[in-house]
Amino acid sequence: MRDVLLIALYALLGAVAAGLPGALALRVLRHRSVAVSLAVVAAVPVAAMLAGTLTVAWAMFLSSHDLTVVTTVCAMAAVISLATALLLGRWVVARSAELTRAARSFGEAGAFAAPGGGATAELDALSRELAATSATLAASRERERALDASRRELVAWISHDLRTPLAGLRAMSEALEDGVAEDPERYHRQIRTEVDRLNAMVGDLFELSRIHAGALPLRPGRMSVDDLVEGALAGACPLAREHGVRLVGDAVEAVPVEVDGKEMTRVLGNLLVNAIHRTPADGTVAVAARRTGADVVLSVTDECGGIAEEDLPRVFDTGWRGSAARTRPAGGHGGAGLGLAIVRGIVEAHAGRATVRNVPGGCRFEVTLPAAGA
């Protein structure tokens, strides 16, 4: 037993004597190519084995022939180990270079194409992450382009919508100032109407800016859906009578929700106003609410004739009106410009979603909200 321990001690001393320079070499070469590091890693164990073997052989006074045999065996093992390490290192370096070129094209062209051929698990995982990041950035750029186009479209439409009432206000004020207005009271009423319209437009823009900035203040409270619908119908009744449209709200379940009553009333009001404007005289706008699992679905169904399928994904975009023209179309479903964008923003702030789909004779806007807990 004592001889075995002594042999182990000699082998350990020889291995440490060879391993310490190897560790130092790895530290010095840590910023060099991985092929160099792999060569050092392959050389260290062989050198440690050779040093330990030679130390034990010297301590045991082996013959020169036996020492030559042991040294030759270790040398052959070293040659094979170094050749294997160099081949592996060159392969890893080549795969790393391909990944580097692909990443460089990612920065220049904006899209990442994973290099072909096999790779280590780590390089393959890095390639997948780069591909996922590329897809995310591409989707982000696409959203940014869509938002930029929407903003430009909104600015163009708002400029037109502001120019018309401002021109009218200027003409009426000049007529009153010059004393040529035949019916000053009618001019005053019209000025008040145009000012209210401008005020509503500015209010919508302010609300939309708060939504986009994530600064919409919410004061949620527990209430029943039928109370929300009743309040919204009461506010929309005068407009419905003016347009000769029937409002129906008898399919509403009394489901509790945790929402900001003022903001959700605005959501339903915007949907009702939009539906009334797009429904022909003697048409019907129906409001319904039902519980589906853990959610509450409120819907507003009109008789607008439907929305073009290619336009359905854009209905809630800022400034969308369903037509390239800046004037509101006489028929069909032209959208509400800011109103529907505000609807989506408020609903999403309540952790819900707003959708639209075509139904026979018109379309149905749906607002899905989480139902209040018991």
C-alpha positions as CSV (number, residue, x, y, z in Angstrom):
1,M,0.0,0.0,0.0
2,R,2.9,2.3,0.9
3,D,4.4,1.8,-2.6
4,V,1.1,2.6,-4.3
5,L,0.8,5.9,-2.3
6,L,4.3,6.8,-3.2
7,I,3.7,6.1,-6.9
8,A,0.6,8.3,-6.7
9,L,2.5,11.1,-5.0
10,Y,5.2,11.0,-7.7
11,A,2.7,11.0,-10.5
12,L,0.8,13.9,-8.9
13,L,3.9,16.0,-8.6
14,G,4.8,15.3,-12.2
15,A,1.3,16.1,-13.4
16,V,1.1,19.3,-11.4
17,A,4.5,20.4,-12.8
18,A,3.1,20.0,-16.3
19,G,-0.4,21.3,-15.6
20,L,0.6,24.6,-14.0
21,P,2.3,25.9,-17.2
22,G,-0.7,24.7,-19.2
23,A,-3.1,26.7,-16.9
24,L,-0.9,29.7,-17.3
25,A,-0.8,29.3,-21.0
26,L,-4.6,29.1,-21.2
27,R,-4.8,32.4,-19.2
28,V,-2.4,34.2,-21.4
29,L,-4.1,32.9,-24.6
30,R,-7.7,33.3,-23.4
31,H,-8.3,36.1,-26.0
32,R,-6.8,34.1,-28.9
33,S,-8.6,31.7,-31.2
34,V,-10.5,28.8,-29.8
35,A,-8.4,26.5,-31.9
36,V,-5.3,27.6,-29.8
37,S,-7.1,27.0,-26.6
38,L,-8.2,23.6,-27.7
39,A,-4.7,22.7,-28.6
40,V,-3.5,23.7,-25.2
41,V,-6.3,21.8,-23.5
42,A,-5.3,18.7,-25.5
43,A,-1.6,19.1,-24.7
44,V,-2.0,19.7,-21.0
45,P,-3.4,16.2,-20.0
46,V,-0.9,14.4,-22.3
47,A,2.0,16.4,-20.9
48,A,0.7,15.8,-17.4
49,M,0.5,12.1,-18.0
50,L,4.0,12.0,-19.6
51,A,5.5,14.0,-16.7
52,G,3.9,11.8,-14.1
53,T,4.9,8.7,-15.9
54,L,8.5,9.9,-16.3
55,T,8.7,10.9,-12.7
56,V,7.4,7.5,-11.5
57,A,9.8,5.7,-14.0
58,W,12.7,7.7,-12.6
59,A,11.7,7.0,-9.0
60,M,11.4,3.3,-9.8
61,F,14.7,3.1,-11.7
62,L,13.2,1.6,-14.9
63,S,15.5,0.5,-17.6
64,S,16.3,2.8,-20.4
65,H,14.4,0.5,-22.8
66,D,11.2,0.6,-20.7
67,L,11.5,4.3,-20.3
68,T,11.8,4.7,-24.1
69,V,8.7,2.5,-24.6
70,V,6.7,4.6,-22.1
71,T,7.9,7.9,-23.6
72,T,7.1,6.7,-27.2
73,V,3.5,5.7,-26.2
74,C,2.9,9.0,-24.5
75,A,4.4,10.9,-27.5
76,M,2.0,9.1,-29.9
77,A,-0.9,9.9,-27.7
78,A,0.2,13.5,-27.7
79,V,0.4,13.6,-31.5
80,I,-3.1,12.2,-31.9
81,S,-4.6,14.4,-29.2
82,L,-3.1,17.5,-30.7
83,A,-4.2,16.6,-34.2
84,T,-7.7,16.0,-33.0
85,A,-7.8,19.3,-31.1
86,L,-6.5,21.2,-34.1
87,L,-9.1,19.7,-36.4
88,L,-11.9,20.4,-33.9
89,G,-10.6,23.9,-33.4
90,R,-10.4,24.6,-37.1
91,W,-14.0,23.3,-37.5
92,V,-15.3,25.5,-34.6
93,V,-13.4,28.5,-35.9
94,A,-14.9,28.0,-39.4
95,R,-18.4,27.7,-38.0
96,S,-17.8,30.8,-35.8
97,A,-16.6,32.8,-38.9
98,E,-19.8,31.8,-40.8
99,L,-21.9,32.9,-37.9
100,T,-20.0,36.2,-37.7
101,R,-20.6,36.9,-41.4
102,A,-24.3,36.0,-41.0
103,A,-24.5,38.4,-38.0
104,R,-22.7,41.1,-40.0
105,S,-25.3,40.8,-42.8
106,F,-28.0,40.9,-40.1
107,G,-26.7,44.4,-39.1
108,E,-26.4,45.6,-42.7
109,A,-29.4,44.0,-44.4
110,G,-31.7,43.9,-41.4
111,A,-32.4,40.2,-41.7
112,F,-30.5,37.2,-40.3
113,A,-30.0,34.0,-42.3
114,A,-28.6,31.1,-40.2
115,P,-25.5,29.6,-41.9
116,G,-25.9,26.1,-43.2
117,G,-23.9,23.0,-42.1
118,G,-23.5,21.5,-38.6
119,A,-22.4,23.5,-35.6
120,T,-21.8,22.9,-31.9
121,A,-24.9,23.0,-29.6
122,E,-23.8,26.4,-28.3
123,L,-23.3,28.0,-31.7
124,D,-26.6,26.4,-32.9
125,A,-28.4,27.9,-29.9
126,L,-26.8,31.3,-30.6
127,S,-27.9,31.1,-34.3
128,R,-31.5,30.4,-33.2
129,E,-31.5,33.3,-30.8
130,L,-30.1,35.6,-33.5
131,A,-32.8,34.4,-35.9
132,A,-35.5,35.0,-33.3
133,T,-34.1,38.5,-32.6
134,S,-34.1,39.2,-36.4
135,A,-37.8,38.1,-36.6
136,T,-38.7,40.3,-33.6
137,L,-36.9,43.3,-35.1
138,A,-38.5,42.8,-38.5
139,A,-41.9,42.7,-36.9
140,S,-41.0,45.8,-34.9
141,R,-39.9,47.6,-38.0
142,E,-43.1,46.7,-39.8
143,R,-45.2,48.0,-36.9
144,E,-43.1,51.2,-36.9
145,R,-43.7,51.7,-40.6
146,A,-47.4,51.0,-40.2
147,L,-47.6,53.5,-37.3
148,D,-45.6,56.1,-39.3
149,A,-47.9,55.7,-42.2
150,S,-50.9,55.9,-39.9
151,R,-49.5,59.1,-38.3
152,R,-49.0,60.7,-41.7
153,E,-52.5,59.8,-42.7
154,L,-53.9,61.1,-39.5
155,V,-52.1,64.4,-39.9
156,A,-53.4,64.8,-43.4
157,W,-57.0,64.0,-42.4
158,I,-56.9,66.2,-39.3
159,S,-55.5,69.1,-41.3
160,H,-58.3,68.8,-43.7
161,D,-60.9,68.4,-40.9
162,L,-59.6,71.4,-39.1
163,R,-59.3,73.6,-42.2
164,T,-63.0,73.2,-43.1
165,P,-64.6,74.4,-39.8
166,L,-61.9,77.1,-39.4
167,A,-62.7,78.5,-42.9
168,G,-66.4,78.5,-42.0
169,L,-65.8,80.2,-38.7
170,R,-63.7,82.9,-40.4
171,A,-66.3,83.5,-43.0
172,M,-69.1,83.7,-40.5
173,S,-67.1,86.0,-38.1
174,E,-66.3,88.3,-41.0
175,A,-69.9,88.4,-42.0
176,L,-71.0,89.3,-38.5
177,E,-68.2,91.9,-38.2
178,D,-69.2,93.5,-41.5
179,G,-72.8,93.5,-40.5
180,V,-73.9,91.6,-43.7
181,A,-75.3,88.5,-41.9
182,E,-79.0,88.3,-42.6
183,D,-79.6,86.0,-39.5
184,P,-77.0,86.7,-36.9
185,E,-78.6,84.3,-34.4
186,R,-78.2,81.4,-36.9
187,Y,-74.6,82.4,-37.4
188,H,-74.0,82.4,-33.7
189,R,-75.6,78.9,-33.4
190,Q,-73.4,77.6,-36.3
191,I,-70.3,79.1,-34.7
192,R,-71.1,77.4,-31.5
193,T,-71.6,74.1,-33.3
194,E,-68.3,74.4,-35.1
195,V,-66.5,75.3,-31.9
196,D,-68.0,72.2,-30.2
197,R,-66.9,70.1,-33.1
198,L,-63.3,71.4,-32.9
199,N,-63.3,71.0,-29.1
200,A,-64.4,67.4,-29.5
201,M,-61.6,66.8,-32.1
202,V,-59.0,68.3,-29.8
203,G,-60.3,66.2,-26.9
204,D,-60.0,63.0,-29.0
205,L,-56.4,63.9,-30.0
206,F,-55.5,64.5,-26.3
207,E,-57.1,61.2,-25.3
208,L,-55.3,59.4,-28.0
209,S,-52.0,60.9,-27.1
210,R,-52.5,59.8,-23.5
211,I,-53.3,56.3,-24.6
212,H,-50.2,56.0,-26.8
213,A,-48.1,57.4,-24.0
214,G,-49.5,54.8,-21.6
215,A,-50.6,57.6,-19.3
216,L,-54.4,57.0,-19.4
217,P,-55.6,57.4,-15.8
218,L,-58.1,54.6,-14.9
219,R,-60.3,54.6,-11.8
220,P,-61.7,51.1,-11.9
221,G,-64.8,50.2,-10.0
222,R,-67.2,47.3,-9.8
223,M,-70.4,47.8,-11.9
224,S,-72.9,45.8,-13.9
225,V,-72.7,45.6,-17.7
226,D,-76.3,46.5,-18.1
227,D,-75.8,49.8,-16.3
228,L,-73.0,50.6,-18.7
229,V,-75.1,49.8,-21.7
230,E,-78.1,51.7,-20.4
231,G,-76.1,54.8,-19.9
232,A,-74.5,54.5,-23.4
233,L,-77.9,54.0,-25.0
234,A,-79.4,57.0,-23.3
235,G,-76.6,59.2,-24.6
236,A,-76.9,57.9,-28.1
237,C,-80.8,58.1,-28.4
238,P,-81.0,61.7,-29.6
239,L,-78.5,61.0,-32.4
240,A,-80.4,57.8,-33.3
241,R,-83.7,59.7,-33.5
242,E,-82.1,62.4,-35.7
243,H,-80.9,59.7,-38.2
244,G,-84.0,57.6,-38.0
245,V,-82.1,54.6,-36.5
246,R,-83.6,52.2,-34.0
247,L,-81.5,51.3,-30.9
248,V,-82.0,47.8,-29.4
249,G,-80.5,46.7,-26.2
250,D,-82.6,43.9,-24.8
251,A,-80.0,41.1,-25.0
252,V,-77.8,42.3,-22.2
253,E,-76.9,40.1,-19.2
254,A,-76.3,41.7,-15.8
255,V,-72.6,40.6,-15.5
256,P,-70.3,42.4,-13.1
257,V,-67.1,43.9,-14.4
258,E,-64.2,45.9,-12.9
259,V,-63.8,48.9,-15.2
260,D,-63.5,52.7,-15.3
261,G,-67.2,53.6,-15.8
262,K,-66.5,56.9,-17.6
263,E,-63.9,55.4,-20.0
264,M,-66.0,52.4,-20.8
265,T,-69.1,54.5,-21.4
266,R,-67.0,56.5,-23.9
267,V,-66.1,53.2,-25.6
268,L,-69.7,52.1,-26.0
269,G,-70.6,55.7,-27.0
270,N,-68.0,55.8,-29.7
271,L,-69.1,52.4,-31.1
272,L,-72.8,53.5,-31.0
273,V,-72.1,56.8,-32.8
274,N,-70.0,55.0,-35.4
275,A,-72.8,52.5,-35.9
276,I,-75.6,55.1,-36.1
277,H,-73.7,57.2,-38.7
278,R,-73.1,54.1,-40.9
279,T,-76.6,52.6,-40.6
280,P,-79.2,53.8,-43.1
281,A,-82.5,55.4,-42.0
282,D,-85.0,52.8,-40.6
283,G,-82.1,50.5,-39.8
284,T,-81.3,49.0,-36.4
285,V,-78.3,49.1,-34.2
286,A,-78.3,46.3,-31.6
287,V,-76.3,46.2,-28.4
288,A,-75.7,42.9,-26.6
289,A,-73.7,41.6,-23.7
290,R,-73.0,38.0,-22.6
291,R,-70.6,36.1,-20.4
292,T,-68.3,33.6,-22.0
293,G,-66.2,31.7,-19.4
294,A,-64.1,34.2,-17.5
295,D,-64.9,37.1,-19.9
296,V,-67.7,39.4,-20.8
297,V,-68.4,40.2,-24.5
298,L,-70.2,43.4,-25.4
299,S,-71.2,43.8,-29.0
300,V,-72.6,46.6,-31.2
301,T,-74.1,45.4,-34.5
302,D,-75.0,47.8,-37.3
303,E,-76.5,47.5,-40.7
304,C,-73.7,49.3,-42.6
305,G,-73.5,46.7,-45.3
306,G,-70.1,45.3,-44.1
307,I,-66.5,46.2,-44.3
308,A,-64.1,45.0,-47.1
309,E,-62.2,41.9,-45.8
310,E,-58.8,43.5,-46.6
311,D,-59.8,46.5,-44.4
312,L,-60.9,44.6,-41.3
313,P,-57.4,44.4,-39.7
314,R,-57.0,48.2,-40.1
315,V,-60.4,49.3,-38.6
316,F,-58.9,50.2,-35.2
317,D,-55.8,52.0,-36.6
318,T,-55.4,55.6,-35.9
319,G,-57.0,57.8,-38.6
320,W,-58.5,54.9,-40.5
321,R,-61.7,55.8,-42.3
322,G,-62.1,53.0,-44.8
323,S,-61.5,55.2,-47.8
324,A,-58.6,57.0,-49.4
325,A,-60.8,60.1,-49.7
326,R,-60.7,62.5,-46.9
327,T,-64.4,63.0,-46.9
328,R,-66.8,60.7,-45.2
329,P,-68.4,58.3,-47.8
330,A,-72.1,58.4,-48.3
331,G,-72.6,54.7,-47.8
332,G,-70.9,51.7,-46.5
333,H,-68.6,51.7,-43.4
334,G,-66.1,54.6,-43.4
335,G,-64.7,54.2,-39.9
336,A,-64.5,56.8,-37.3
337,G,-60.9,58.1,-37.6
338,L,-60.0,58.7,-34.0
339,G,-63.0,57.2,-32.3
340,L,-62.2,53.5,-33.0
341,A,-58.5,54.0,-32.2
342,I,-59.6,55.4,-28.8
343,V,-61.9,52.4,-28.3
344,R,-59.1,50.0,-28.8
345,G,-56.7,51.9,-26.5
346,I,-59.2,52.1,-23.7
347,V,-60.2,48.5,-24.0
348,E,-56.6,47.3,-24.0
349,A,-55.9,49.5,-21.0
350,H,-58.5,47.4,-19.2
351,A,-56.7,44.1,-20.2
352,G,-59.3,43.5,-22.9
353,R,-59.5,43.4,-26.7
354,A,-61.6,45.0,-29.4
355,T,-62.4,43.2,-32.6
356,V,-64.7,43.5,-35.6
357,R,-66.2,41.1,-38.0
358,N,-68.8,41.1,-40.8
359,V,-72.3,39.7,-40.2
360,P,-75.2,39.5,-42.6
361,G,-76.2,43.0,-43.6
362,G,-73.5,44.8,-41.6
363,C,-70.7,44.3,-39.1
364,R,-70.3,43.6,-35.4
365,F,-67.9,45.3,-33.1
366,E,-67.0,43.2,-30.0
367,V,-65.4,44.3,-26.8
368,T,-64.1,41.5,-24.6
369,L,-63.3,42.3,-20.9
370,P,-62.4,40.2,-17.9
371,A,-65.5,39.5,-15.7
372,A,-65.2,40.7,-12.1
373,G,-64.5,38.0,-9.5
374,A,-67.1,36.9,-7.1
